[in-house]
Amino acid sequence: MTTEENASQELEQKAISTTYTNVDEAKKFVEQTDVDALAVSFGTVHGILSAKPVLDLNLLNELNKQISTPLVMHGGSGLDSTDYEQVIERGIRKINYFSYGY
């Protein structure tokens, strides 16, 4: 991997992590809206990535502890079967994906 490719991957991952779901804000939102399900951000994205996503499973676990509403994952690009098992174990109940179909 070239230096440029490595720098690009680091920037991509940093941009993704800045959009992670805030536990307190999510809990307040659920309480105020009584939604049926909540899509959360913990490292997954839609689209073809240059590197495997880094999932914040601790964040997902905390969201699951604090919020009784079913959690939704958007984007499964770059994940393998073990990743899917881990997110399901931590509260994901609906998964939206399909980037690799095109």
N, C-alpha and C positions, 0 to 999 in steps of 0.2 A: 504494500500500500504506500502510495506517495505521501509526502508531507501535506500536499494540498488536499488529497482525499481524506486524510486523517483530520485535518482542520475543519473540513466541511462536515464530517460526521459529528465532531464535537459541537459545532455551532448548531447543527440540526437537533441534537439531543438537548442542548441548553435551551433552545427555543421551545421545545416540547415541554420541558419540566417547568417553565415559567407559567404554564397554563393549567397546572394541576389543580384539582378541586380543593378548596379550603373546607375543612371539616366543619368548622363553626358556621360558616356561611351556608353550607349545604344543609346542615341540621335546621337552621333558622328558616331557610327556604321551604323545606319539607313541612315544617310545622305551620308556616303561614299559608301554604297553598294546598296542602293535603293531596299532593300528586300521587298517582298510582305507581309510578316508577321514576327513578332518577338516573339520568346518564351522568357518569362521573369520569373525570380525566385523571389518569394515573400512569400515563406513559404510552398508551396505544394511540394510533392515528390511522386514518384512511389513506390509502395511496401506497405506491411503491417506494420503499426507503432504501437508502444506501447502506444502512446498517441495521442490525437487529435492535428493536426497541428495548429500552431499559425500563422495566415495570417497577413502580414503587408499590410493592406488595404490602409494606407496612402501612402506607397511606390507605390502601384499599381495605386492609383489615380494620383500621381505625374507623373508616367510613361505615363499614358493616356493623361495627359495635355501636356506633353512635346513632345510626339511622335505621329504623325498622322497615322502611320502604324498600322494595326490591331494587337492586342496582343494575344499571345497564352499561354495557361496554360498547363503544363505537370504535370500529377499526380493529382488525386483527392481523393486519399486514406484518409479515415477518415473524409471527409467533408460531411456536410448534405445539404439539399436543400436550406437552408437560405444562407449558404456559397456560393453556386453556384449563387444564385440570386445577392449577394453582389459583386462577382467578375465580373459578366456580367455587372452590373450597372457601374462598374469602368473600363470598356474597354476590358475585355476579349471577344474575338470573336471566338476562337476555343479552344476546350478542349480535351486533349488526356488523356485517363484513361483506366484501365481495370485490375488492380491488383486483385480485389476481384472475378474475374471470374474463378480463378483456385483453 
